[in-house]
Amino acid sequence: MNSVQIDPGAGVRRETTDTANPPRATQAADAAEPRAAAPDPAAAKGRIEAIDLARGVAVTLMILSHGVNGLLSFDQFTDWGLVPVHAVTKFSSSLFILVFGIAMAVAFVPYTQAPDWPRRRLKLLLSGVVVFFWYKVLTVVEMMHLYEPADIVDALLYRRFPSYVEILGFYAIALMWVPFFLPLWRRMPLNLRIASPMLMAVCGYYLYTYFDFWGIEPLQAVFVEHDDHYTWGQLSRGPLVLLGLLIGGLIYRYYRRRGPRLCLAAALLCAAAALLGSFALLAAPDIPAQLLAIAHNAGKHPPELPFMLFSVGGALLVLGLVLLGGERLAAALRPITVIGSAALKAFVFHIVVIFVLFRYLLGLWHNVSYLQALFLTLALILTTALWIKITVWIQTRS
C-alpha cells in the first residue's frame, strides 16, 4: 500500500511504500495506461530528507527576512545587513514555490491514476482549506499592531492584502487547482511539460499587460499581481510550480541512484550559474547598486526580470547543493531540515512570535539595533526548530 501524510503548508510529510504487496487494482491501472511507465524500483522511496532541507532553507531565509524586517525599517539596516544578508533572503520565495512543485511530483503525480487518487486529491484540497484558515488568522496577527480594524476587515475581504503572510494566500489558492491539474500533467507529452513554464509565464505577462480584469484590482492581484498590491500571482509565480514538477519528476526517479543524482545536481548548479550570470550582465556595471535594490525588494512585486534571475538562480543553487549533499547534508543541518519537515507549523510559529511577542508584548518595534534584531531572529530560527520537535514528540506520545 502507498500512503502519504501531508504538511498543509508545504506538501509532503511522509511517504511510505509497501512494494511487496502492491494493490492489484493499481497494477491493472498501470498496465492499462500505455504512456504511463510502471513505478521505477529505483525511484525515491520513503522520506526524502533533502527535500525537507531545501524547504527548510526556504523557510529559514523567510524567517530571517521577516524577523529583522518585522522589527526595523530599511533605513535602520546596516549596509552589510542589506547586502549580502537580505539580498540572499530573496532566494526564499522562489525556492519555496519550486519545492512545492517538487513535493507534488514526488508524493502525488505517480499516484494520479491509482484507485485511491480521489482520496489523495481530497487531502490536498483540505490542506488548502487549512492553509486558507491560517492565512486569514495570521493576517489579523500581522496587522493588529499598526492597522485600524477597518483595514484588517478589508484585508480579510480581499480589498487589500497583508505582506508578511501573503505567501500563504498563494498556497491556499494553488492547492485548489493543483490537485485537478496533476492528472493532466502526467498525461502531457514531455515536450509540452518542458514548454509549460514558459507558456504560463507568457500568458501571465500578456494578461498583466493587456487585460484589466474588468477593473477589479484584487482579482488582477491574485492572478497576475498588481502594482498597488503586495501579492503572489497564480500565473506570475505558477511557472515555478511547473518547473518544480519537472525537477521533482527527475528527483523521484533518480534520487536513490548516486550517479544520476549527482548529474541532476550538476545540471541545477549549471542552470543557477547561467541565471546568476545573466543577472550580473544585466546589473553591470553597477552590480552592488542592483544588489542593494533587490535587498530593498525592487522588482519583487510584480516580478521583474533582474529580480527573478537573481531569486530563481539562487533557488536552483540551493537545490543543486542540497541534492549534492543528499541525506548526509540534511542530517548535518538537522535544525533546518526539521523546520522544512513541518513548514506550516514553522510559518505560524514565527509570525506569532514576531508580531505578538516581539512587537506587541515586548514593544521591540523600532526599539532595537540591527545586531539585536539579527540575534533575536537567529534565536527564533532555533526556537522554531525546537518547537516543531516538541510538538512532534507530544503527538507521538499522545
Residue, then its C-alpha position, 0 to 999 in steps of 0.5 A: m500500500n502507498s500512503v502519504q501524510i501531508d504538511p498543509g503548508a508545504g506538501v509532503r510529510r511522509e511517504t511510505t511504500d509497501t512494494a511487496n504487496p502492491p494493490r492489484a487494482t493499481q497494477a491493472a491501472d498501470a498496465a492499462e495506461p500505455r504512456a504511463a511507465a510502471p513505478d521505477p524500483a529505483a525511484a525515491k522511496g520513503r522520506i526524502e530528507a533533502i527535500d525537507l532541507a531545501r524547504g527548510v532553507a526556504v523557510t529559514l531565509m523567510i524567517l530571517s527576512h521577516g524577523v529583522n524586517g518585522l522589527l526595523s525599517f530599511d533605513q535602520f539596516t546596516d549596509w552589510g545587513l542589506v547586502p549580502v544578508h537580505a539580498v540572499t533572503k530573496f532566494s526564499s520565495s522562489l525556492f519555496i514555490l519550486v519545492f512545492g512543485i517538487a513535493m507534488a511530483v514526488a508524493f502525488v503525480p505517480y499516484t494520479q491514476a491509482p484507485d485511491w487518487p480521489r482520496r489523495r486529491l481530497k487531502l490536498l484540497l483540505s490542506g488548502v482549506v487549512v492553509f486558507f484558515w491560517y492565512k486569514v488568522l495570521t493576517v489579523v496577527e500581522m496587522m493588529h499592531l499598526y492597522e485600524p480594524a477597518d483595514i484588517v476587515d478589508a484585508l480579510l475581504y480581499r480589498r487589500f492584502p497583508s505582506y508578511v503572510e501573503i505567501l500563504g494566500f498563494y498556497a491556499i489558492a494553488l492547492m485548489w487547482v493543483p490537485f485537478f491539474l496533476p492528472l493532466w500533467r502526467r498525461m502531457p507529452l514531455n515536450l509540452r511539460i518542458a514548454s509549460p513554464m514558459l507558456m504560463a509565464v507568457c500568458g501571465y505577462y500578456l494578461y498583466t499587460y493587456f487585460d484589466f480584469w474588468g477593473i477589479e484590482p484584487l482579482q488582477a492581484v491574485f492572478v497576475e499581481h498588481d502594482d498597488h498590491y503586495t501579492w503572489g500571482q497564480l500565473s506570475r509565480g505558477p511557472l515555478v510550480l511547473l518547473g518544480l514538477l519537472i525537477g521533482g519528476l527527475i528527483y523521484r526517479y533518480y534520487r536513490r541512484r548516486g550517479p544520476r543524482l549527482c548529474l541532476a545536481a550538476a545540471l541545477l548548479c549549471a542552470a543557477a550559474a547561467l541565471l546568476g550570470s545573466f543577472a550580473l550582465l544585466a546589473a553591470p556595471d553597477i552590480p552592488a547598486q542592483l544588489l542593494a535594490i533587490a535587498h530593498n525588494a525592487g522588482k519583487h512585486p510584480p516580478e521583474l526580470p533582474f529580480m527573478l534571475f537573481s531569486v530563481g538562480g539562487a533557488l536552483l543553487v540551493l537545490g543543486l547543493v542540497l541534492l549534492g549533499g543528499e541525506r548526509l547534508a540534511a542530517a548535518l543541518r538537522p535544525i533546518t531540515v526539521i523546520g522544512s519537515a513541518a513548514l506550516k507549523a514553522f510559518v505560524f510559529h514565527i509570525v506569532v512570535i514576531f508580531v505578538l511577542f516581539r512587537y506587541l508584548l515586548g514593544l521591540w518595534h523600532n526599539v532595537s539595533y540591527l545586531q539585536a534584531l539579527f540575534l533575536t531572529l537567529a534565536l527564533i530560527l532555533t526556537t522554531a526548530l525546537w518547537i516543531k520537535i516538541t510538538v512532534w514528540i507530544q503527538t507521538r506520545s499522545 
